[in-house]
Amino acid sequence: MNLNIISATFTTLGEITIAYTVISVHHRVMKEHKIDNNVFKEMHREQKIALIGITLIVIGYVLNVITEYI
């Protein structure tokens, strides 16, 4: 499999993951109209998911750089 395709896949998955977590937090806050303990737990879980997304973006970037110089 081409390294460019893998790189683009990681980058896209990371961006989608981060976008999903942002949308989820905003939806939860809009639905609840307040921030309580449940919302804080949800936000904490979504922070972890966002970090996974950021990691995927970084992996995609590194793979992209590798393909340019190898």
Residue frames as qw, qx, qy, qz and C-alpha x, y, z in Angstrom:
[[0.000, 0.889, 0.458, 0.000, 0.00, 0.00, 0.00],
 [0.381, 0.599, -0.020, 0.704, 1.26, 3.44, -0.88],
 [0.406, -0.287, -0.484, 0.720, 2.59, 5.45, 2.10],
 [0.095, -0.112, -0.102, -0.984, 0.86, 8.58, 0.77],
 [0.549, -0.383, -0.541, -0.510, -2.51, 6.88, 1.05],
 [0.618, -0.383, -0.603, 0.330, -1.77, 5.72, 4.60],
 [0.261, -0.098, -0.233, 0.932, -0.62, 9.23, 5.54],
 [0.285, -0.222, -0.263, -0.895, -3.73, 10.84, 4.09],
 [0.615, -0.400, -0.644, -0.217, -5.90, 8.25, 5.86],
 [0.511, -0.334, -0.532, 0.587, -4.36, 8.98, 9.28],
 [0.074, -0.017, -0.057, 0.996, -4.66, 12.72, 8.75],
 [0.424, -0.293, -0.438, -0.736, -8.28, 12.47, 7.67],
 [0.628, -0.415, -0.657, 0.034, -9.21, 10.15, 10.54],
 [0.398, -0.230, -0.415, 0.785, -7.55, 12.52, 13.00],
 [0.105, -0.080, -0.097, -0.987, -9.37, 15.56, 11.66],
 [0.546, -0.351, -0.552, -0.523, -12.72, 13.77, 11.66],
 [0.592, -0.348, -0.653, 0.321, -12.13, 12.52, 15.22],
 [0.217, -0.169, -0.296, 0.915, -11.37, 16.00, 16.53],
 [0.291, -0.169, -0.290, -0.896, -14.34, 17.50, 14.68],
 [0.587, -0.376, -0.677, -0.237, -16.63, 14.83, 16.12],
 [0.478, -0.343, -0.590, 0.553, -15.51, 15.51, 19.68],
 [0.029, -0.056, -0.087, 0.994, -16.03, 19.25, 19.32],
 [0.447, -0.235, -0.453, -0.734, -19.50, 18.75, 17.91],
 [0.594, -0.349, -0.724, 0.039, -20.38, 16.25, 20.64],
 [0.318, -0.254, -0.480, 0.777, -19.37, 18.61, 23.45],
 [0.164, 0.003, -0.073, -0.984, -21.31, 21.49, 21.99],
 [0.526, -0.274, -0.620, -0.513, -24.35, 19.29, 21.43],
 [0.531, -0.347, -0.711, 0.302, -24.27, 18.03, 25.01],
 [0.163, -0.217, -0.321, 0.907, -23.95, 21.55, 26.46],
 [0.311, -0.084, -0.298, -0.898, -26.78, 22.82, 24.23],
 [0.564, -0.304, -0.718, -0.272, -28.98, 19.90, 25.22],
 [0.511, -0.382, -0.631, 0.442, -28.35, 20.25, 28.95],
 [0.042, -0.858, -0.141, -0.492, -28.31, 24.08, 29.04],
 [0.483, -0.808, 0.297, -0.159, -25.88, 23.72, 31.93],
 [0.539, 0.448, -0.686, 0.196, -22.60, 22.10, 32.83],
 [0.765, -0.512, 0.223, -0.319, -22.96, 19.48, 35.55],
 [0.517, -0.478, 0.707, 0.065, -20.93, 16.45, 36.63],
 [0.789, 0.307, 0.528, 0.060, -22.21, 14.32, 33.71],
 [0.499, 0.865, -0.018, 0.050, -21.15, 16.97, 31.21],
 [0.163, -0.816, 0.554, 0.017, -17.71, 17.20, 32.82],
 [0.699, -0.168, 0.691, 0.071, -17.32, 13.41, 32.54],
 [0.719, 0.596, 0.351, 0.070, -18.37, 13.54, 28.89],
 [0.247, 0.941, -0.232, 0.020, -15.93, 16.36, 28.20],
 [0.425, -0.627, 0.650, 0.061, -13.12, 14.41, 29.87],
 [0.764, 0.143, 0.620, 0.106, -13.86, 11.35, 27.71],
 [0.585, 0.781, 0.201, 0.088, -13.97, 13.50, 24.60],
 [0.078, -0.894, 0.427, 0.106, -10.62, 15.08, 25.49],
 [0.597, -0.301, 0.723, 0.173, -9.09, 11.61, 25.31],
 [0.686, 0.503, 0.511, 0.125, -10.73, 11.01, 21.92],
 [0.284, 0.956, -0.062, -0.032, -9.43, 14.37, 20.69],
 [0.324, -0.714, 0.596, 0.176, -5.90, 13.42, 21.76],
 [0.694, 0.088, 0.687, 0.200, -6.22, 10.25, 19.69],
 [0.525, 0.798, 0.290, 0.060, -7.28, 12.43, 16.76],
 [0.002, 0.939, -0.326, -0.107, -4.30, 14.72, 17.22],
 [0.556, -0.406, 0.696, 0.203, -2.01, 11.68, 17.36],
 [0.695, 0.409, 0.568, 0.164, -3.46, 10.43, 14.07],
 [0.338, 0.941, 0.022, -0.005, -2.83, 13.83, 12.47],
 [0.241, -0.798, 0.533, 0.147, 0.79, 13.80, 13.65],
 [0.669, -0.088, 0.711, 0.197, 1.30, 10.25, 12.37],
 [0.609, 0.682, 0.393, 0.092, -0.17, 11.27, 9.03],
 [0.124, 0.968, -0.205, -0.069, 2.15, 14.27, 8.88],
 [0.439, -0.588, 0.654, 0.184, 5.23, 12.22, 9.72],
 [0.703, 0.201, 0.657, 0.182, 4.35, 9.63, 7.09],
 [0.471, 0.860, 0.196, 0.031, 3.84, 12.40, 4.56],
 [0.077, -0.896, 0.420, 0.120, 7.25, 13.91, 5.34],
 [0.614, -0.298, 0.707, 0.185, 8.87, 10.47, 5.12],
 [0.693, 0.474, 0.522, 0.152, 7.41, 9.87, 1.66],
 [0.299, 0.953, -0.034, -0.037, 8.71, 13.24, 0.46],
 [0.080, -0.833, 0.546, 0.024, 12.29, 12.55, 1.50],
 [0.599, -0.231, 0.763, 0.079, 12.63, 8.82, 0.85]]
